[in-house]
Amino acid sequence: MELKIAIENRKSYRVYSSRPVEKNLVKEVLRRAGRAPSALNVQPWEVTVVMGEELGRLTRRLLRAYRERSVACTPGAVRPLPERFQERRRESFRPLVELLDRERSTLDTFIGEGSCRFYDAPVAIFLCMDRAFSKDRYLCLGAFLGYLLLAAHDLGLVTCPVGLIAAYDDQIREHLNIPEAKKVIIAVALGYADESSPLSHFATPRDSLENYVRWFM
Ligand SMILES: Cc1cc2nc3c(=O)[nH]c(=O)nc-3n(C[C@H](O)[C@H](O)[C@H](O)COP(=O)(O)O)c2cc1C
């Protein structure tokens, strides 16, 4: 697939087919993700892949924690965001909210609960980083994540990054035996698309360059 096409067409899927993903295909996605750049080529990412019955056990645990904690899906701001960011959020998800209205679900429940079960994708990939690294190195995991999403798309798979699970870092680490010294940064749901669901036709727009680029020349 041409890179341009992968970049234009990749999007997050929140409904998955039950078709399993071959382990070798997951390996290829991760190998390509590992081609991402990182500061001094330290490659700070550490990856845990969960699939099959183990994923079922983990999602049941996360759903229990979700019901107890009810973590809302927020853009992770430490103070009120400028209006244009809030507007993007509202506008981006408006079509999804309309689709959900018909299914009698709210956006918060759909995203909050859906994220905790990785939208029933057959594979969940956890990206972790040793706490010895400074937060600046999150950038390297961001690059890894971007490569991973595009590599998966190129291989005919679909994905959804799931940052919300960071709120359940303790549960995930205990379940997957990840030491306290590692932080669970983000997960990715991975699988095949279920194009029969109207929810799979939801896509987010992007702002135009003029609204976020300044030039000096
Ligand atoms: C760091 C990060 C965290 C995200 N966390 C979640 C999440 O917890 N749940 C979810 O459903 N989507 C999550 N997403 C997906 C975004 O909502 C999605 O990328 C955004 O709306 C743009 O849509 P697109 O991926 O379809 O282009 C996350 C994306 C990123 C980059």
The ligand as a MOL file (V3000), in Angstrom:
LIG
                    3D

  0  0  0     0  0            999 V3000
M  V30 BEGIN CTAB
M  V30 COUNTS 31 33 0 0 0
M  V30 BEGIN ATOM
M  V30 1 C -2.8820 9.0270 22.7970 0
M  V30 2 C -4.2480 8.5700 22.3050 0
M  V30 3 C -5.1510 8.0440 23.2150 0
M  V30 4 C -6.4090 7.5920 22.7700 0
M  V30 5 N -7.2470 6.9900 23.6740 0
M  V30 6 C -8.4240 6.4950 23.2350 0
M  V30 7 C -9.2610 5.7640 24.1350 0
M  V30 8 O -8.9530 5.5640 25.3050 0
M  V30 9 N -10.4250 5.2700 23.6500 0
M  V30 10 C -10.8020 5.4420 22.3340 0
M  V30 11 O -11.8610 4.9590 21.9600 0
M  V30 12 N -10.0160 6.1180 21.4720 0
M  V30 13 C -8.8430 6.6320 21.8780 0
M  V30 14 N -8.0100 7.2750 21.0010 0
M  V30 15 C -8.4130 7.4310 19.5860 0
M  V30 16 C -8.7730 8.8810 19.2660 0
M  V30 17 O -10.0600 9.1830 19.7670 0
M  V30 18 C -8.7210 9.0530 17.7440 0
M  V30 19 O -7.4130 8.8160 17.2960 0
M  V30 20 C -9.1340 10.4760 17.3210 0
M  V30 21 O -10.4730 10.7060 17.6220 0
M  V30 22 C -8.9020 10.6800 15.8080 0
M  V30 23 O -9.6420 9.7150 15.0950 0
M  V30 24 P -8.9610 8.6640 14.1080 0
M  V30 25 O -7.9680 7.8530 14.8790 0
M  V30 26 O -10.1240 7.8200 13.6260 0
M  V30 27 O -8.3020 9.4260 13.0060 0
M  V30 28 C -6.7600 7.7270 21.4100 0
M  V30 29 C -5.8390 8.2810 20.5020 0
M  V30 30 C -4.5960 8.6790 20.9450 0
M  V30 31 C -3.6030 9.2180 19.9530 0
M  V30 END ATOM
M  V30 BEGIN BOND
M  V30 1 1 1 2
M  V30 2 1 2 3
M  V30 3 2 2 30
M  V30 4 2 3 4
M  V30 5 1 4 5
M  V30 6 1 4 28
M  V30 7 2 5 6
M  V30 8 1 6 7
M  V30 9 1 6 13
M  V30 10 2 7 8
M  V30 11 1 7 9
M  V30 12 1 9 10
M  V30 13 2 10 11
M  V30 14 1 10 12
M  V30 15 2 12 13
M  V30 16 1 13 14
M  V30 17 1 14 15
M  V30 18 1 14 28
M  V30 19 1 15 16
M  V30 20 1 16 17
M  V30 21 1 16 18
M  V30 22 1 18 19
M  V30 23 1 18 20
M  V30 24 1 20 21
M  V30 25 1 20 22
M  V30 26 1 22 23
M  V30 27 1 23 24
M  V30 28 2 24 25
M  V30 29 1 24 26
M  V30 30 1 24 27
M  V30 31 2 28 29
M  V30 32 1 29 30
M  V30 33 1 30 31
M  V30 END BOND
M  V30 END CTAB
M  END
